[in-house]
Amino acid sequence: MAKKRMVLEIGMGTDIRGSDSTKAACRALRDALWHNSLSIAPALGKPLDEMIVDVHIGVPRPETVDKAEVLKVLPYGRGTVTVVEGGLEIRNDEGTGSTLIANACAIVSLDIA
């Protein structure tokens, strides 16, 4: 069996006032996933839980993302999360808070012959 990429999904999420990287990352992954209904696994005779989902998140402070929380967003399949520096943070006029934007990419693969 060989791992084959089947789908690439991209999303964006924000935390408008809290600058919470995990919240923005979860929203970005939901944005990527919730606009699709993947039938590729059943079409190939595979159960949905055999989907391999490699999640990549970009946020300004990667170390602040709770990867376990991000993985909870996946409705099925086995997942991994990699977080890198990216996204965007916009400070408010007073400099007391910011809006945080996260980007997500979900690469869905299956082990197929």
N, CA, C and O of each residue as an XYZ file, in Angstrom:
452
protein
N       0.836     -1.176      0.000
C       0.000      0.000      0.000
C       0.887      1.246      0.000
O       1.985      1.248      0.557
N       0.388      2.295     -0.631
C       1.116      3.562     -0.692
C       0.169      4.708     -0.362
O      -0.978      4.732     -0.808
N       0.659      5.642      0.415
C      -0.123      6.822      0.771
C      -0.237      7.722     -0.457
O       0.770      8.170     -1.005
N      -1.486      7.985     -0.886
C      -1.750      8.820     -2.063
C      -2.617     10.009     -1.679
O      -3.665      9.856     -1.052
N      -2.162     11.193     -2.064
C      -2.941     12.409     -1.804
C      -4.181     12.412     -2.683
O      -4.103     12.212     -3.896
N      -5.324     12.640     -2.053
C      -6.597     12.654     -2.766
C      -7.211     14.051     -2.841
O      -7.808     14.419     -3.853
N      -7.062     14.824     -1.770
C      -7.759     16.109     -1.662
C      -6.865     17.111     -0.944
O      -6.118     16.755     -0.032
N      -6.952     18.361     -1.364
C      -6.299     19.472     -0.679
C      -7.383     20.500     -0.379
O      -8.031     21.009     -1.294
N      -7.579     20.804      0.896
C      -8.594     21.763      1.304
C      -7.911     22.907      2.041
O      -6.979     22.684      2.814
N      -8.374     24.132      1.803
C      -7.742     25.316      2.381
C      -8.792     26.168      3.071
O      -9.895     26.345      2.554
N      -8.446     26.700      4.252
C      -9.390     27.530      4.981
C      -8.710     28.642      5.760
O      -7.488     28.668      5.908
N      -9.527     29.557      6.254
C      -9.062     30.679      7.063
C      -9.982     30.822      8.263
O     -11.194     30.643      8.148
N      -9.409     31.143      9.409
C     -10.190     31.362     10.617
C      -9.633     32.520     11.398
O      -8.453     32.851     11.285
N     -10.494     33.145     12.199
C     -10.068     34.301     12.973
C     -10.497     34.196     14.428
O     -11.437     33.477     14.766
N      -9.798     34.916     15.271
C     -10.272     35.253     16.604
C     -10.251     36.765     16.634
O      -9.190     37.381     16.738
N     -11.417     37.354     16.544
C     -11.551     38.801     16.345
C     -10.966     39.619     17.492
O     -10.264     40.600     17.247
N     -11.238     39.240     18.732
C     -10.778     40.066     19.848
C      -9.831     39.375     20.824
O      -9.161     40.044     21.610
N      -9.768     38.064     20.785
C      -9.035     37.357     21.825
C      -7.606     36.972     21.512
O      -6.871     36.574     22.415
N      -7.190     37.078     20.268
C      -5.835     36.671     19.862
C      -5.529     35.236     20.255
O      -4.387     34.914     20.585
N      -6.540     34.367     20.224
C      -6.367     32.971     20.604
C      -6.003     32.160     19.357
O      -6.841     31.926     18.486
N      -4.758     31.743     19.290
C      -4.257     31.012     18.124
C      -4.986     29.687     17.910
O      -5.269     29.311     16.772
N      -5.289     28.984     18.987
C      -5.975     27.699     18.862
C      -7.383     27.889     18.335
O      -7.828     27.132     17.472
N      -8.091     28.889     18.841
C      -9.448     29.159     18.372
C      -9.444     29.503     16.884
O     -10.274     28.999     16.127
N      -8.523     30.349     16.470
C      -8.429     30.727     15.059
C      -8.038     29.516     14.196
O      -8.547     29.356     13.087
N      -7.141     28.673     14.701
C      -6.711     27.484     13.959
C      -7.871     26.502     13.786
O      -8.051     25.945     12.702
N      -8.648     26.287     14.828
C      -9.810     25.389     14.734
C     -10.826     25.938     13.739
O     -11.393     25.185     12.947
N     -11.049     27.219     13.777
C     -11.984     27.835     12.834
C     -11.472     27.727     11.396
O     -12.257     27.530     10.469
N     -10.163     27.855     11.215
C      -9.584     27.732      9.872
C      -9.750     26.309      9.341
O     -10.072     26.114      8.169
N      -9.529     25.318     10.205
C      -9.701     23.937      9.774
C     -11.171     23.647      9.469
O     -11.477     22.982      8.478
N     -12.078     24.136     10.307
C     -13.512     23.965     10.015
C     -13.868     24.599      8.677
O     -14.629     24.028      7.896
N     -13.321     25.771      8.417
C     -13.577     26.452      7.141
C     -13.128     25.574      5.975
O     -13.815     25.479      4.958
N     -11.983     24.942      6.130
C     -11.466     24.076      5.061
C     -12.332     22.831      4.878
O     -12.593     22.417      3.748
N     -12.771     22.245      5.964
C     -13.486     20.970      5.897
C     -14.988     21.091      5.666
O     -15.575     20.251      4.985
N     -15.609     22.110      6.215
C     -17.065     22.183      6.247
C     -17.684     22.651      4.933
O     -18.907     22.740      4.830
N     -16.878     22.947      3.946
C     -17.409     23.332      2.640
C     -17.409     22.166      1.660
O     -17.655     22.345      0.467
N     -17.132     20.976      2.171
C     -17.002     19.807      1.310
C     -17.704     18.613      1.932
O     -17.906     18.549      3.145
N     -18.059     17.700      1.102
C     -18.528     16.388      1.534
C     -17.743     15.378      0.711
O     -18.056     15.111     -0.449
N     -16.725     14.831      1.338
C     -15.826     13.941      0.604
C     -16.400     12.532      0.502
O     -16.745     11.916      1.511
N     -16.494     12.043     -0.693
C     -16.960     10.670     -0.907
C     -15.864      9.818     -1.543
O     -16.132      8.725     -2.040
N     -14.645     10.314     -1.526
C     -13.538      9.614     -2.181
C     -13.238      8.269     -1.520
O     -13.002      7.284     -2.220
N     -13.244      8.208     -0.178
C     -12.934      6.946      0.503
C     -13.964      5.864      0.156
O     -13.584      4.778     -0.283
N     -15.264      6.142      0.346
C     -16.249      5.113     -0.014
C     -16.212      4.764     -1.511
O     -16.461      3.618     -1.886
N     -15.908      5.732     -2.349
C     -15.843      5.463     -3.786
C     -14.733      4.469     -4.117
O     -14.804      3.752     -5.115
N     -13.712      4.437     -3.270
C     -12.593      3.508     -3.469
C     -12.719      2.269     -2.587
O     -11.782      1.478     -2.473
N     -13.900      2.107     -1.957
C     -14.136      0.942     -1.114
C     -13.451      0.994      0.230
O     -13.209     -0.044      0.845
N     -13.135      2.182      0.693
C     -12.447      2.354      1.973
C     -13.401      2.986      2.989
O     -14.225      3.823      2.620
N     -13.298      2.596      4.260
C     -14.086      3.274      5.290
C     -13.548      4.681      5.541
O     -12.363      4.946      5.340
N     -14.425      5.574      5.979
C     -14.018      6.962      6.228
C     -12.898      7.069      7.252
O     -12.068      7.974      7.165
N     -12.864      6.162      8.219
C     -11.835      6.231      9.255
C     -10.435      5.905      8.741
O      -9.457      6.103      9.462
N     -10.322      5.407      7.505
C      -8.998      5.147      6.937
C      -8.396      6.377      6.265
O      -7.266      6.331      5.780
N      -9.151      7.479      6.234
C      -8.607      8.708      5.658
C      -7.476      9.221      6.553
O      -7.589      9.220      7.779
N      -6.416      9.647      5.936
C      -5.273     10.232      6.635
C      -5.326     11.725      6.357
O      -5.293     12.145      5.200
N      -5.409     12.534      7.416
C      -5.550     13.975      7.248
C      -4.351     14.668      7.878
O      -4.190     14.677      9.099
N      -3.513     15.247      7.026
C      -2.361     16.019      7.483
C      -2.769     17.483      7.496
O      -2.993     18.085      6.445
N      -2.864     18.051      8.688
C      -3.307     19.433      8.864
C      -2.083     20.321      9.044
O      -1.200     20.026      9.849
N      -2.044     21.405      8.289
C      -0.977     22.398      8.410
C      -1.635     23.724      8.779
O      -2.566     24.169      8.107
N      -1.149     24.355      9.851
C      -1.700     25.606     10.362
C      -0.609     26.663     10.322
O       0.539     26.396     10.676
N      -0.977     27.875      9.886
C      -0.069     29.014      9.932
C      -0.641     30.087     10.835
O      -1.729     30.603     10.580
N       0.089     30.428     11.892
C      -0.300     31.491     12.830
C       0.958     32.262     13.232
O       2.070     31.747     13.108
N       0.783     33.501     13.714
C       1.957     34.290     14.081
C       2.819     33.681     15.196
O       4.038     33.849     15.188
N       2.203     32.979     16.150
C       2.955     32.358     17.252
C       2.619     30.863     17.296
O       1.740     30.455     18.056
N       3.304     30.047     16.496
C       2.978     28.626     16.382
C       2.951     27.868     17.711
O       2.157     26.944     17.888
N       3.804     28.254     18.621
C       3.903     27.539     19.900
C       2.653     27.688     20.767
O       2.505     26.967     21.753
N       1.753     28.608     20.418
C       0.553     28.836     21.231
C      -0.648     28.009     20.772
O      -1.723     28.115     21.362
N      -0.488     27.195     19.740
C      -1.599     26.375     19.242
C      -1.629     25.031     19.967
O      -0.613     24.343     20.063
N      -2.791     24.672     20.469
C      -3.013     23.377     21.102
C      -3.389     22.390     19.986
O      -4.526     22.379     19.514
N      -2.431     21.575     19.576
C      -2.633     20.661     18.451
C      -3.740     19.640     18.732
O      -4.470     19.255     17.819
N      -3.868     19.206     19.973
C      -4.911     18.239     20.327
C      -6.295     18.836     20.096
O      -7.200     18.136     19.642
N      -6.470     20.113     20.403
C      -7.760     20.780     20.160
C      -8.056     20.866     18.671
O      -9.194     20.661     18.249
N      -7.046     21.165     17.881
C      -7.227     21.248     16.432
C      -7.640     19.878     15.880
O      -8.524     19.801     15.027
N      -7.016     18.807     16.354
C      -7.358     17.459     15.881
C      -8.798     17.080     16.195
O      -9.397     16.288     15.467
N      -9.361     17.630     17.264
C     -10.755     17.336     17.627
C     -11.742     17.816     16.566
O     -12.885     17.361     16.541
N     -11.321     18.723     15.696
C     -12.189     19.240     14.638
C     -12.455     18.179     13.577
O     -13.507     18.199     12.938
N     -11.524     17.257     13.381
C     -11.679     16.250     12.327
C     -12.872     15.345     12.625
O     -12.959     14.776     13.713
N     -13.792     15.207     11.667
C     -14.960     14.360     11.903
C     -14.650     12.869     11.827
O     -15.359     12.068     12.435
N     -13.616     12.480     11.100
C     -13.198     11.085     10.979
C     -11.808     11.048     10.380
O     -11.281     12.058      9.914
N     -11.230      9.866     10.404
C      -9.883      9.711      9.880
C      -8.840      9.880     10.962
O      -9.144     10.214     12.107
N      -7.592      9.640     10.565
C      -6.443      9.814     11.455
C      -5.745     11.102     11.053
O      -5.540     11.357      9.867
N      -5.383     11.907     12.027
C      -4.795     13.190     11.677
C      -3.497     13.497     12.376
O      -3.177     12.943     13.428
N      -2.757     14.398     11.758
C      -1.566     14.995     12.357
C      -1.686     16.495     12.170
O      -2.346     16.961     11.241
N      -1.050     17.245     13.049
C      -1.073     18.704     12.946
C       0.351     19.225     12.970
O       1.138     18.876     13.850
N       0.674     20.062     11.997
C       1.945     20.771     11.940
C       1.616     22.260     11.967
O       0.774     22.728     11.201
N       2.275     22.997     12.841
C       2.014     24.432     12.958
C       3.284     25.193     12.615
O       4.363     24.900     13.129
N       3.132     26.184     11.731
C       4.269     27.005     11.307
C       3.926     28.477     11.487
O       2.765     28.841     11.673
N       4.947     29.309     11.428
C       4.719     30.743     11.502
C       4.035     31.205     10.219
O       4.468     30.870      9.116
N       2.979     31.965     10.376
C       2.210     32.449      9.231
C       1.023     33.239      9.722
O       1.073     33.850     10.789
N      -0.044     33.230      8.947
C      -1.234     33.968      9.345
C      -0.970     35.456      9.439
O      -0.102     35.999      8.754
N      -1.736     36.105     10.301
C      -1.635     37.556     10.422
C      -2.200     37.989     11.763
O      -3.181     37.417     12.238
N      -1.596     38.984     12.372
C      -2.126     39.588     13.590
C      -2.228     41.086     13.379
O      -1.257     41.742     13.000
N      -3.414     41.616     13.629
C      -3.675     43.042     13.425
C      -3.981     43.674     14.779
O      -5.001     43.361     15.392
N      -3.109     44.557     15.249
C      -3.300     45.237     16.540
C      -4.429     46.246     16.435
O      -4.639     46.846     15.381
N      -5.157     46.433     17.534
C      -6.193     47.467     17.536
C      -5.550     48.843     17.699
O      -4.358     48.941     17.987
N      -6.332     49.900     17.517
C      -5.790     51.268     17.568
C      -5.143     51.609     18.900
O      -4.178     52.371     18.949
N      -5.671     51.048     19.977
C      -5.137     51.350     21.308
C      -3.898     50.526     21.647
O      -3.181     50.834     22.600
N      -3.649     49.472     20.857
C      -2.520     48.589     21.128
C      -2.772     47.647     22.284
O      -1.834     47.054     22.816
N      -4.035     47.498     22.682
C      -4.383     46.659     23.822
C      -4.874     45.270     23.423
O      -5.053     44.408     24.284
N      -5.088     45.051     22.170
C      -5.600     43.769     21.706
C      -5.355     43.620     20.225
O      -4.800     44.511     19.581
N      -5.771     42.493     19.689
C      -5.558     42.270     18.270
C      -6.532     41.233     17.728
O      -7.163     40.484     18.474
N      -6.631     41.220     16.410
C      -7.361     40.194     15.680
C      -6.324     39.253     15.095
O      -5.346     39.690     14.489
N      -6.542     37.960     15.281
C      -5.598     36.972     14.800
C      -6.232     36.175     13.662
O      -7.373     35.727     13.775
N      -5.501     36.000     12.582
C      -5.963     35.222     11.437
C      -5.048     34.010     11.280
O      -3.824     34.131     11.252
N      -5.679     32.838     11.178
C      -4.945     31.589     10.955
C      -5.304     31.041      9.583
O      -6.427     31.215      9.108
N      -4.356     30.387      8.959
C      -4.597     29.689      7.700
C      -4.449     28.196      7.965
O      -3.615     27.767      8.762
N      -5.280     27.417      7.278
C      -5.220     25.963      7.436
C      -5.216     25.294      6.085
O      -5.836     25.761      5.131
N      -4.512     24.204      6.027
C      -4.507     23.334      4.846
C      -4.704     21.913      5.373
O      -3.993     21.470      6.275
N      -5.671     21.214      4.804
C      -5.896     19.812      5.158
C      -5.618     18.968      3.916
O      -6.277     19.118      2.888
N      -4.648     18.095      4.027
C      -4.309     17.196      2.921
C      -4.869     15.823      3.289
O      -4.446     15.199      4.262
N      -5.827     15.374      2.488
C      -6.487     14.090      2.747
C      -5.868     13.035      1.829
O      -5.809     13.201      0.611
N      -5.411     11.951      2.446
C      -4.777     10.863      1.703
C      -5.399      9.532      2.108
O      -6.060      9.417      3.140
N      -5.167      8.543      1.271
C      -5.562      7.162      1.556
C      -4.421      6.240      1.216
O      -3.641      6.525      0.307
N      -4.307      5.130      1.936
C      -3.363      4.083      1.571
C      -4.046      3.233      0.506
O      -5.034      2.553      0.784
N      -3.524      3.275     -0.695
C      -4.102      2.484     -1.788
C      -2.986      1.783     -2.546
O      -1.828      2.198     -2.508
N      -3.353      0.728     -3.224
C      -2.373     -0.035     -4.007
C      -1.983      0.722     -5.257
O      -1.168      0.238     -6.042
